[in-house]
Amino acid sequence: NGNLSETIFMRQPPGYTDKLFPDHVCLLKRSLYGLKQAPRAWFTRLHTFLLSIGFQASKTDVSLFYFSQGSASVYLLV
């Protein structure tokens, strides 16, 4: 799950409601499946990781990463 850059709150999920504080909300620190920001947060995390291990991002296609070392090349299309 990717880290969120925005502040996002959600209602307590059914079955996990705190009986002492039923009207409290949850502050999300990580993205959840189904959240509008989830794909962008996931891709940002993947992008950062791939760059940190030596991949380079394509300038023409944001979903293409490549790594070259000697005569070997790896292309990763997300």
Residue, then its C-alpha position, 0 to 999 in steps of 0.5 A: n500500500g502506498n503512502l498518502s500525500e493528502t490527509i484522508f479520513m474514513r468512517q469506522p468500518p462495520g464490525y470494527t466500530d469502537k463502542l466508546f467512540p462510535d462517531h470517531v473517524c479514522l485517519l488513514k496513513r496508507s492507501l486502501y484498496g478502493l480509495k481513489q488515491a490508491p493507484r497513484a500512491w501505489f505507483t509513486r511508491l513503485h516508481t521511487f523503489l525502481l529508481s532507487i535500485g537503478f532503473q531509469a524512467s522512460k521520458t516518453d512513457v511514464s509506465l516504462f522503466y529500463f535498466s542496462q548493465g553491460s550487454a544486458s537490458v531489462y525493460l519493465l512495463v507497468 
